[in-house]
Amino acid sequence: MTEASDFSIYRDAMIVLATAAVLVPLGQRYRVNPILGFLVAGAVLGPRGLGALSNYFEPIKWITVSQEKGLGAIAELGVVFLLFLIGLELSFKRLVTMRRLVLGLGVTQVTISAVIIGLIVSFFGASPAASMLIGLSLALSSTAIVIELLARQQRLHTVTGRTSFSILLL
């Protein structure tokens, strides 16, 4: 690796974080989840967002992430932080206490959602295997977004919050 490419990941991270620093407070003003601000920042600044225009307009190269590899590393770091957030809310004792909810309601939610989504996808002509794969993939909810939303509304430790958390753990 060249010395310039070693520091490009830091530049890319700073660009995404600076953009998120603008988008997150803007989103909070309109009551949009802050995690969506980070997702939008990554999508807009990525090689398939504004980065696609960098070949036509030279100054865009300075404010976009040009390499998918760099954006992938930033996204993986974001996933680690989201998993850490979930881990802060979950202890082994709490997991054992919620096992019936996790296994019962969680499996039911994933199964029903996967079947409905799979049927919709198969209606559009996909093969049974593809329909099942897409249905199962889209049936899984984003635990971190819902946990952050419940925590912000101070509902995480209510019956509704615990039940929602249990369902999302699967």
N, C-alpha and C positions, 0 to 999 in steps of 0.2 A: 504494500500500500504506500501511496505517496503521502507526504506530510499534509498536503491540502485536503485529501480525502479523510484523514484522521479527524480533522476539525469540522468537517461538513456536518456531521451528526449533531454537534453542539450548535452550529448555526441554525440547522433545521429545527432543533428543539426550541431554540430561543424565538424563532419566527412563529412557531405554533403556539408557544406559551404567551407571547406578546399579543397575538391575535385573540387567543382565548381570554386574555386579561381584559380585552375590550368587549368580546361577545358575551362572556359570562355575566358581568354586571348588567349589560343591556338586556340579556335574557331574564335575569332576576327581576328587573324592573317590570317586565311583562309576565312574571310568574312562570317562566319556563325553567325546567330543570337545568342546573349548571352543567351536568354531564353532557347534555345536548350541545352546549356551547363549545366544549372541547371536541365533540364529534364533528360539528359543523366546521370548526377551524381546521381540523385535519382534512376534511373532504374538500373544502374550498381551496386550501393552499397546496393540496397534493398534485401529483403529476397528471391526474385526470380532471382536475379543477382548473384553477388559474394557471397551473404549471403547463397545461396543454397549449396555452397561448404564448409561452415564453419563446418559442421559435419565431413568432411573428412580431413580438414586441419586446425588445431587449431588456428594458428596465424591470419587467415582471420577474426576470430570473432572480433578482435580488430579494424579492418578497415571497417567493414560493419555494416549496420543497420539490426539488427536481428529480430526486431518485426515490423509487419505491422502496428500496432497501432501507433508506433512512427513515422514511415514514413508518415502515413496518416495525423498526426498532422502537420508535416513539410509541406506537400503538401497543406493542408488547409491554412496554413499561407501564402504560396506562392500565392494561389488564391486571398487571401485578398489583398496582395500587388499589384497583377495584376489589380484587380478591382480599387484599389486606383489610379494606373497609368491611367486607362481609365477615372476615375473621374476627374483627373487633366486636361485632355484634353477637358472635356465636361462641359459646363455650361447650365443652363436651357434656357437661351436666345439662345444659339447656337442650342440646341435641337429643340426648336420651329422653328427656321429658317430652319433647315434641315428636318422637319417632312415629307415633300413630298418625298424627296429622301429616307429617312429611310423607310417609309411605301411603297412607290412605288417600288424602286429598291431593297430594302431589302427583301420584300415579294417575288418579282419575282425571285431573286437569290436563296432564300431558296427553293421555290417551284420547280423551274427547276432542281436544284441540287438534291433535295430529290426524284423527279420522276426518274431521270436518274440513281441515285444510287440504288433506290428501284427496278427498272427494272433489273439492273445488278444482284442484290442479288437474285431476284426471278428467274432469269435465272439459277442460281445454285441450285434451288430446295427449297428455303425457302418459308414458308407460306406467304400469302399476308400481314397478320398482322406483322410478323417478318420483311418482306421486307420494309414495311412502317416505322416501328420503326427504323430500321438500316439506311434507307435512310434519315429520318429526323435528326437522331443523327449525321450522318456524313456530312450533308449539312451545319451545323453550322461551321463557320470558327473561327479561333483564333484571336480575335480582338487585343489582347495585342501584339502578335507577329508582326502583320501587322502595328500597330500604331508605335511600336518601330522602325521598318524598315523604315517607311515613315519619322519619325522624324530624324533618322540618315541620311537619304538622303535629308533632308530639303525640303520635298515635302508635308508635312502634311497640310500646309495652302494654297496649290495650289488647282485648281479646281479638279484635279485628286485625290489629297489627301482627300479633303472634300467629294468627291463622294464615294471613297473607305471606308472612315470612316462611312459614312451614311449607306452604305450597310451592313457593319459589325456590326452595332449597334443592328440589329434585332436578 
